[in-house]
Amino acid sequence: MDLAASYGLATNSSSFWARVNDSSRCFEPESKSILPLHIVDIPASSQLNQSNAQVPVRRQECSNLATLDKCLGAKANSDYKFRFISICQKNSWSRLQITKPMLRRIIEFHSISPGFVEVPLGFFDRMTDEEQTFCVPWTIDEDENSCQFFYTFRYAEYKGLPSEPWVIRQAGVYQKIDLQTKQSLVILVSAVPDSAAHMRVLECLESHQKQMEQNPLWVHGVIHASYSMRWREYIAEYEKRLLPIADTTTATFITRPLRRKLACQLENSQRHSKAITRSAQFLQKRSNNTATLLADTLAFRNQGVAQEQNMSMIVLTRSAVFITVITLIYLPWTLVTGIFGMEFFELDTKTLRIVTSPQIWIYFIVSFGATLFTGGLYYLMAGMPQIRKKQQDSGHGEDRVPISLQRGNTDIEKNGFP
């Protein structure tokens, strides 16, 4: 694995680009028109080494990916000593005026560290004061070819509103110094168009090229100097508001009564909370009792339904027993009738009378005997379990314990141990 691949693995560049792709509030969509980003170059020239002459800067504005590709791809624009790229928001609560493909094109063309995307991700569309205290810390990325560093910082700026004349905004700075070509790239991300830092850097690019060449970090001092003195005015404004409040007698001596009153209010709140807690516990007990009563009521209702079903089953059982007994009575006679084919009766054609065979007594005897045999066999089979149970009960005596409650033998007792 080469050095570039190992570096990409260490920084996990794919995760940074995944965050850029997932962000929906930081960048403008490609279909929407945006404010142009500014690219200002100081062409590479030997005149700076010979005299104090200022080289004319190249200014270009890119409002879409096509113009950006044309600007970066031009051969005449590749020969620069110092390049300044300025990106801004319409206001501090809006999206950055750049699309995701444009940002990716800038980063890939200049071989910028993927960690730099943390800087533009801090500028997004918002409705409240989100991330007002977060700043990307000073981050350095060095290798044998270049040195890169980036960060964001907060600054105070005068807005002029009567209720809130000062606001806190942020700016992001990135710089890359190529150790081989001696080229320097600076990217400024501002909260508003034509910010103070943006204007100061443009002025220095036109008038102080010698100083910027001698000290590559001089541009950072220019950016911070654009806002540092504003902090004094910001603090003075709020000090002017605070002093009249702090100097009053009421503000000096109100603390002790205020503490007593606050303690009294807290105690009252505590007592009310305890009363409410007791009421809640009482309601909880009542609800538990109600739930128990409901459960018992449902259980009794289920028992009533079960009893009704048992009564219905008893009626059906009695009907089945009645039908069974009737069947037992008629079945032998029917069987015998079928066997003998009812040849005991015949019609005398001469006298037109039914003649009965003198052996009909055999039919009655056999049928009656079969009925007794079938009935006896049924009652014997139906009553056998009760007879066996009575014999067992008489064998164990009156002190017999039900089988379901008898204690089973353990393994030790089976093995004969005491």
FIDO-292136 format. One line per 10 residues: number of its first residue (from 1); their letters; for each residue x, y, z of C-alpha. Coordinates in Angstrom, 3 decimals. Layout:
<sites>
NUM = a = X Y Z ~ ...
</sites>
This chain:
<sites>
1 = mdlaasygla = 0.000 0.000 0.000 ~ 1.473 3.383 -1.012 ~ 1.627 6.435 1.213 ~ -1.412 8.141 -0.321 ~ -3.556 5.054 0.125 ~ -2.438 4.585 3.719 ~ -3.170 8.240 4.426 ~ -6.644 7.960 2.925 ~ -7.280 4.909 5.101 ~ -6.052 6.687 8.221
11 = tnsssfwarv = -8.175 9.766 7.689 ~ -11.167 7.712 6.519 ~ -11.911 10.123 3.677 ~ -14.979 8.139 2.611 ~ -16.667 8.957 5.903 ~ -16.074 12.680 5.330 ~ -17.611 12.533 1.855 ~ -20.496 10.483 3.232 ~ -21.182 13.307 5.680 ~ -21.101 15.816 2.822
21 = ndssrcfepe = -23.519 13.734 0.754 ~ -25.869 13.279 3.717 ~ -25.913 16.966 4.616 ~ -29.116 18.633 3.438 ~ -28.726 22.082 4.996 ~ -25.144 23.075 4.160 ~ -24.949 23.391 0.374 ~ -27.183 24.817 -2.313 ~ -28.761 22.410 -4.863 ~ -27.361 22.459 -8.387
31 = sksilplhiv = -30.659 23.690 -9.827 ~ -30.581 26.902 -7.806 ~ -28.610 30.021 -8.687 ~ -25.936 30.979 -6.180 ~ -23.664 33.873 -5.414 ~ -20.342 33.426 -7.231 ~ -17.281 32.249 -5.351 ~ -14.154 34.333 -5.891 ~ -10.802 32.953 -7.075 ~ -7.917 35.434 -6.939
41 = dipassqlnq = -4.415 34.409 -8.090 ~ -1.027 36.070 -7.840 ~ 0.815 34.823 -10.943 ~ 4.268 33.367 -10.452 ~ 6.796 36.048 -11.500 ~ 10.433 36.775 -10.849 ~ 9.730 40.465 -10.455 ~ 8.894 39.968 -6.808 ~ 12.404 38.745 -6.147 ~ 14.002 41.671 -7.952
51 = snaqvpvrrq = 11.998 44.679 -6.786 ~ 8.959 45.745 -4.854 ~ 6.782 45.832 -7.981 ~ 3.260 44.473 -7.536 ~ 2.125 41.800 -9.988 ~ -1.458 42.302 -11.243 ~ -3.748 39.713 -9.709 ~ -6.147 37.518 -11.666 ~ -9.757 37.722 -10.498 ~ -12.362 35.154 -11.498
61 = ecsnlatldk = -15.886 34.384 -10.349 ~ -17.548 30.962 -10.592 ~ -21.257 30.457 -10.055 ~ -21.575 26.857 -11.293 ~ -19.533 23.715 -11.894 ~ -18.934 24.466 -15.586 ~ -17.316 27.853 -14.958 ~ -15.314 26.361 -12.094 ~ -13.969 23.567 -14.322 ~ -13.093 26.127 -16.974
71 = clgakansdy = -11.267 28.285 -14.440 ~ -9.317 25.453 -12.825 ~ -8.596 23.670 -16.088 ~ -7.154 26.692 -17.895 ~ -3.418 26.284 -18.390 ~ -2.815 29.992 -17.830 ~ -4.354 29.737 -14.361 ~ -2.147 26.867 -13.206 ~ 0.959 29.063 -12.880 ~ 0.278 30.921 -9.637
81 = kfrfisicqk = 2.268 31.784 -6.551 ~ -0.640 32.474 -4.255 ~ -4.298 31.504 -4.740 ~ -7.165 32.837 -2.662 ~ -10.644 31.232 -2.816 ~ -13.513 32.951 -1.016 ~ -16.801 31.151 -0.241 ~ -19.657 32.843 1.607 ~ -23.238 32.578 2.814 ~ -26.039 34.969 1.917
91 = nswsrlqitk = -26.400 35.493 5.660 ~ -25.148 33.696 8.736 ~ -28.314 31.548 8.951 ~ -28.420 30.375 5.317 ~ -26.664 27.753 3.180 ~ -23.180 28.114 1.779 ~ -23.215 29.573 -1.724 ~ -21.591 26.510 -3.279 ~ -22.830 23.129 -4.471 ~ -21.499 19.743 -3.416
101 = pmlrriiefh = -19.921 18.982 -6.837 ~ -18.161 22.373 -6.811 ~ -16.721 21.749 -3.342 ~ -15.576 18.272 -4.341 ~ -13.974 19.660 -7.501 ~ -11.986 22.234 -5.511 ~ -10.827 19.651 -2.955 ~ -9.805 17.041 -5.516 ~ -8.113 19.529 -7.856 ~ -5.914 20.993 -5.106
111 = sispgfvevp = -5.404 17.654 -3.242 ~ -6.893 19.100 -0.076 ~ -7.090 16.985 3.069 ~ -10.572 15.415 3.384 ~ -10.766 16.624 6.969 ~ -11.249 20.137 5.592 ~ -14.930 19.358 4.932 ~ -15.507 19.867 8.671 ~ -15.086 23.593 8.014 ~ -17.897 24.063 5.431
121 = lgffdrmtde = -20.142 21.633 7.325 ~ -20.258 24.184 10.146 ~ -22.049 26.698 7.880 ~ -25.640 25.583 7.348 ~ -29.224 26.747 7.131 ~ -30.712 27.158 10.594 ~ -33.717 28.626 12.381 ~ -32.212 28.852 15.884 ~ -28.794 29.520 17.404 ~ -27.423 26.031 16.775
131 = eqtfcvpwti = -23.747 25.202 17.413 ~ -23.032 28.725 18.651 ~ -20.101 27.492 20.755 ~ -18.520 24.880 18.462 ~ -15.405 25.674 16.446 ~ -13.209 23.378 14.394 ~ -9.891 23.370 16.276 ~ -6.547 24.226 14.730 ~ -5.775 21.134 12.645 ~ -2.430 20.412 10.954
141 = dedenscqff = -1.801 17.838 8.233 ~ 1.814 17.454 7.096 ~ 3.596 15.165 4.665 ~ 6.764 15.280 2.564 ~ 5.082 17.384 -0.133 ~ 2.894 19.905 1.647 ~ 1.724 21.389 4.903 ~ -2.000 21.992 5.457 ~ -3.890 23.538 8.349 ~ -7.458 24.691 8.854
151 = ytfryaeykg = -9.738 25.935 11.631 ~ -12.812 28.048 12.368 ~ -13.191 30.898 14.847 ~ -15.924 33.150 16.228 ~ -15.943 36.907 16.053 ~ -18.203 39.779 17.060 ~ -19.699 42.010 14.392 ~ -21.815 45.124 14.667 ~ -25.275 44.637 13.168 ~ -26.959 47.883 14.217
161 = lpsepwvirq = -30.296 46.563 15.500 ~ -31.719 48.550 18.459 ~ -32.541 45.463 20.532 ~ -29.385 43.482 19.703 ~ -26.732 45.629 18.013 ~ -24.006 42.947 18.070 ~ -23.980 39.384 16.754 ~ -21.544 36.482 16.988 ~ -20.537 34.971 13.653 ~ -17.950 32.484 12.481
171 = agvyqkidlq = -15.325 32.215 9.768 ~ -13.318 29.279 8.449 ~ -9.740 29.398 7.174 ~ -7.727 26.818 5.252 ~ -4.164 27.086 3.939 ~ -1.959 24.687 2.020 ~ 1.734 25.337 1.401 ~ 3.324 23.192 -1.306 ~ 6.921 22.543 -0.227 ~ 8.077 21.680 -3.751
181 = tkqslvilvs = 6.414 24.312 -5.953 ~ 6.251 26.955 -3.177 ~ 2.629 27.593 -4.091 ~ 0.225 28.700 -1.382 ~ -3.546 28.167 -1.346 ~ -5.886 29.963 1.071 ~ -9.628 29.297 1.355 ~ -11.810 31.663 3.369 ~ -15.365 30.657 4.343 ~ -17.359 33.693 5.466
191 = avpdsaahmr = -20.799 34.121 7.009 ~ -21.738 37.083 4.772 ~ -20.764 38.272 1.279 ~ -17.907 40.779 1.093 ~ -16.974 40.269 4.733 ~ -14.304 42.361 6.410 ~ -11.763 39.535 6.198 ~ -12.543 39.010 2.513 ~ -11.976 42.682 1.703 ~ -8.772 42.884 3.776
201 = vlecleshqk = -7.264 39.820 2.082 ~ -8.059 41.241 -1.377 ~ -6.378 44.496 -0.391 ~ -3.272 42.658 0.791 ~ -3.132 40.590 -2.399 ~ -2.917 43.799 -4.402 ~ -0.698 45.903 -2.129 ~ 1.376 43.607 0.111 ~ 2.538 40.755 -2.095 ~ 6.111 40.957 -0.824
211 = qmeqnplwvh = 5.086 40.466 2.794 ~ 2.846 37.543 1.879 ~ 5.692 35.849 0.011 ~ 8.163 36.327 2.856 ~ 5.735 35.126 5.536 ~ 3.261 32.466 4.311 ~ 1.265 32.752 7.561 ~ 0.905 36.516 7.281 ~ -2.573 36.130 5.766 ~ -3.859 34.622 9.038
221 = gvihasysmr = -2.841 37.741 10.907 ~ -4.676 39.833 8.321 ~ -7.868 37.781 8.751 ~ -7.817 37.901 12.553 ~ -6.922 41.586 12.616 ~ -10.129 42.265 10.676 ~ -12.205 41.258 13.708 ~ -10.035 41.277 16.835 ~ -10.617 44.941 17.695 ~ -14.374 44.403 17.492
231 = wreyiaeyek = -14.283 42.390 20.699 ~ -13.421 45.519 22.699 ~ -16.474 47.347 21.370 ~ -18.639 44.258 21.914 ~ -17.556 43.944 25.565 ~ -17.963 47.687 26.111 ~ -21.558 47.541 24.835 ~ -22.591 44.810 27.248 ~ -20.573 46.353 30.070 ~ -22.592 49.530 29.526
241 = rllpiadttt = -25.758 47.480 30.011 ~ -24.494 45.588 33.048 ~ -23.056 48.407 35.158 ~ -26.354 50.234 35.855 ~ -27.867 46.977 37.074 ~ -24.876 46.061 39.248 ~ -24.600 49.531 40.853 ~ -28.160 49.730 42.167 ~ -28.865 49.175 45.883 ~ -31.654 46.785 45.100
251 = atfitrplrr = -29.334 44.522 43.190 ~ -26.862 44.599 46.107 ~ -29.157 43.767 49.029 ~ -31.933 41.809 47.400 ~ -30.023 38.560 47.403 ~ -30.756 37.488 51.010 ~ -34.554 38.095 50.987 ~ -34.674 36.598 47.547 ~ -33.000 33.455 48.827 ~ -35.443 33.207 51.762
261 = klacqlensq = -38.413 33.711 49.473 ~ -37.061 31.192 47.021 ~ -36.473 28.671 49.839 ~ -40.042 29.208 51.078 ~ -41.417 28.669 47.587 ~ -39.362 25.520 47.201 ~ -40.639 24.161 50.548 ~ -44.220 24.896 49.531 ~ -43.623 23.161 46.232 ~ -42.151 20.202 48.103
271 = rhskaitrsa = -45.204 19.918 50.371 ~ -47.557 20.173 47.411 ~ -45.524 17.507 45.656 ~ -45.825 15.205 48.681 ~ -49.591 15.750 48.811 ~ -49.883 15.010 45.124 ~ -47.703 11.928 45.616 ~ -49.981 10.636 48.392 ~ -53.028 11.198 46.202 ~ -51.329 9.378 43.356
281 = qflqkrsnnt = -50.457 6.448 45.649 ~ -54.062 6.309 46.908 ~ -55.350 6.324 43.345 ~ -52.882 3.598 42.496 ~ -54.173 1.418 45.347 ~ -57.764 2.070 44.319 ~ -56.938 1.193 40.746 ~ -55.233 -2.019 41.902 ~ -58.303 -2.967 43.979 ~ -60.585 -2.146 41.070
291 = atlladtlaf = -58.459 -4.264 38.764 ~ -58.643 -7.149 41.269 ~ -62.426 -6.830 41.538 ~ -62.742 -6.768 37.779 ~ -60.579 -9.871 37.509 ~ -62.676 -11.667 40.162 ~ -65.899 -10.586 38.458 ~ -64.665 -11.897 35.139 ~ -63.586 -15.134 36.820 ~ -67.030 -15.590 38.423
301 = rnqgvaqeqn = -68.683 -14.809 35.128 ~ -66.508 -17.380 33.404 ~ -67.427 -19.891 36.103 ~ -71.116 -19.187 35.511 ~ -70.669 -19.688 31.794 ~ -68.750 -22.896 32.449 ~ -71.508 -24.128 34.790 ~ -74.152 -23.425 32.159 ~ -72.091 -25.331 29.642 ~ -71.743 -28.228 32.114
311 = msmivltrsa = -75.510 -28.309 32.615 ~ -75.995 -28.418 28.879 ~ -73.489 -31.253 28.631 ~ -75.308 -33.120 31.414 ~ -78.601 -32.816 29.549 ~ -76.937 -34.028 26.379 ~ -75.330 -36.882 28.297 ~ -78.661 -37.919 29.750 ~ -80.183 -37.887 26.295 ~ -77.324 -39.998 25.007
321 = vfitvitliy = -77.763 -42.450 27.909 ~ -81.499 -42.675 27.244 ~ -80.918 -43.325 23.567 ~ -78.255 -45.895 24.436 ~ -80.571 -47.754 26.832 ~ -83.418 -47.741 24.317 ~ -81.006 -49.026 21.687 ~ -79.844 -51.794 24.023 ~ -83.441 -52.838 24.568 ~ -84.479 -52.888 20.923
331 = lpwtlvtgif = -81.213 -54.060 19.415 ~ -81.424 -57.747 20.466 ~ -85.000 -58.056 19.279 ~ -84.128 -56.486 15.985 ~ -81.129 -58.754 15.671 ~ -83.108 -61.862 16.400 ~ -85.841 -60.728 14.006 ~ -83.284 -60.373 11.310 ~ -81.841 -63.765 12.079 ~ -85.047 -65.655 11.945
341 = gmeffeldtk = -86.407 -63.633 9.048 ~ -89.763 -63.296 10.754 ~ -90.868 -66.777 9.501 ~ -92.964 -67.267 12.654 ~ -95.925 -65.471 11.062 ~ -97.675 -66.182 7.784 ~ -101.008 -65.324 6.134 ~ -103.492 -68.111 5.537 ~ -104.850 -67.442 2.070 ~ -107.917 -69.538 2.661
351 = tlrivtspqi = -109.086 -68.077 5.890 ~ -107.242 -64.735 5.456 ~ -105.899 -65.023 8.980 ~ -102.359 -64.709 10.349 ~ -101.090 -68.075 11.481 ~ -98.470 -68.139 14.256 ~ -95.826 -70.828 14.404 ~ -95.954 -72.986 17.537 ~ -92.134 -72.453 17.954 ~ -92.441 -68.641 18.433
361 = wiyfivsfga = -91.485 -69.082 22.077 ~ -87.924 -69.667 20.828 ~ -87.859 -66.121 19.409 ~ -88.926 -64.558 22.721 ~ -86.555 -66.596 24.814 ~ -83.555 -65.902 22.586 ~ -84.363 -62.165 22.294 ~ -84.922 -61.794 26.028 ~ -81.699 -63.655 26.744 ~ -79.733 -61.515 24.274
371 = tlftgglyyl = -81.177 -58.362 25.892 ~ -80.146 -59.484 29.371 ~ -76.703 -60.409 28.114 ~ -76.167 -57.055 26.307 ~ -77.469 -54.961 29.223 ~ -75.405 -56.873 31.731 ~ -72.289 -56.561 29.610 ~ -72.842 -52.750 29.260 ~ -73.362 -52.138 32.976 ~ -70.440 -54.390 33.799
381 = magmpqirkk = -68.096 -52.457 31.514 ~ -69.458 -49.059 32.640 ~ -69.260 -49.896 36.357 ~ -65.854 -51.620 36.354 ~ -63.820 -48.391 37.117 ~ -66.116 -47.524 40.068 ~ -65.820 -51.050 41.446 ~ -62.029 -50.943 41.178 ~ -61.926 -47.515 42.880 ~ -64.112 -48.735 45.775
391 = qqdsghgedr = -61.842 -51.725 46.266 ~ -58.792 -49.458 46.405 ~ -60.508 -47.118 48.869 ~ -61.472 -50.001 51.149 ~ -57.949 -51.416 50.969 ~ -56.230 -48.198 52.115 ~ -58.683 -47.408 54.891 ~ -60.079 -44.119 56.107 ~ -56.658 -42.444 56.508 ~ -55.773 -42.852 52.870
401 = vpislqrgnt = -54.050 -39.804 51.296 ~ -55.159 -38.910 47.746 ~ -52.772 -40.034 45.047 ~ -52.264 -36.452 43.835 ~ -51.041 -35.480 47.336 ~ -48.857 -38.509 48.044 ~ -45.116 -37.811 48.289 ~ -43.129 -39.619 45.667 ~ -40.020 -41.594 46.577 ~ -36.697 -39.907 45.990
411 = diekngfp = -33.746 -41.575 44.361 ~ -32.071 -42.057 47.762 ~ -35.104 -43.871 49.185 ~ -35.266 -46.124 46.115 ~ -31.646 -47.108 46.667 ~ -32.375 -48.112 50.264 ~ -30.423 -45.395 52.085 ~ -31.725 -44.283 55.504
</sites>
